[in-house]
Amino acid sequence: MVDRESGIVVDANPAACRLLGQPADKLCGQLHHDIVDGEFRTAYIEAFEHHLQDGSQPCCEFYVPDASGEQMAVSVLFARWEY
């Protein structure tokens, strides 16, 4: 989960931690777009900004490095959660 105001990761589920090979406490506090591979970062940021502007909920595929450094395809759903 990402704070929409700051772009900081505030929570990471166990599956994300396993995929990225990092514990939640290491993922939390990072800028969300820093996790996405550089080649796809611009498209990721544009999709996130679009979501912030109009509330759209696109589901996009991006690549992130897994625990071994290999590129792994992940689906990202941009959605607004209120709690």
C-alpha positions in Angstrom: 0.0 0.0 0.0 1.2 3.5 -0.9 0.3 6.8 0.7 -1.1 8.8 -2.2 0.2 12.1 -0.8 3.8 11.2 -0.3 4.2 8.2 -2.6 5.8 6.2 0.3 5.1 2.5 0.7 3.2 2.2 4.0 2.5 -1.6 4.0 3.6 -4.6 2.0 1.8 -8.0 2.0 3.7 -11.3 2.4 3.5 -12.1 -1.3 5.2 -8.8 -2.2 7.9 -9.4 0.4 8.6 -12.9 -0.9 8.7 -11.7 -4.5 11.0 -8.8 -3.8 13.1 -10.7 -1.3 12.7 -7.9 1.3 10.9 -7.8 4.6 8.0 -5.4 4.9 9.9 -3.1 7.2 12.5 -2.6 4.5 10.0 -2.0 1.8 8.0 0.5 3.9 9.4 3.9 3.8 10.6 3.6 0.1 9.1 5.6 -2.7 6.8 3.3 -4.5 8.2 4.0 -8.0 11.7 3.1 -6.9 10.6 -0.5 -6.7 9.7 -0.6 -10.4 12.5 -1.3 -12.9 13.9 1.8 -14.5 12.8 0.9 -18.0 9.1 0.8 -16.9 9.3 3.5 -14.2 8.1 6.4 -16.4 5.0 4.4 -17.5 4.3 3.4 -13.9 4.5 7.0 -12.7 2.2 8.2 -15.4 -0.4 5.5 -14.6 -0.2 6.5 -10.9 -0.5 10.2 -11.7 -3.5 9.5 -13.9 -5.1 7.6 -11.1 -4.5 10.5 -8.7 -6.0 13.0 -11.1 -9.2 11.2 -12.1 -9.6 8.3 -9.7 -9.3 5.8 -12.4 -8.4 2.2 -11.4 -6.1 0.9 -14.1 -4.5 -2.4 -13.8 -1.1 -2.3 -15.4 1.7 -4.8 -15.9 5.2 -3.7 -14.9 8.5 -5.4 -14.1 10.3 -5.4 -10.8 13.5 -7.2 -9.8 12.8 -10.3 -7.7 15.0 -11.4 -4.8 17.6 -12.8 -7.2 17.7 -9.7 -9.4 15.7 -11.3 -12.2 12.9 -9.2 -13.8 9.5 -10.4 -12.8 6.2 -9.2 -14.3 3.7 -8.0 -11.8 0.2 -6.6 -12.1 -0.5 -3.4 -10.3 -4.0 -2.2 -9.5 -4.3 1.5 -8.7 -7.2 1.8 -6.3 -8.2 4.2 -3.6 -8.7 2.8 -0.1 -10.2 4.8 2.7 -9.9 3.7 6.3 
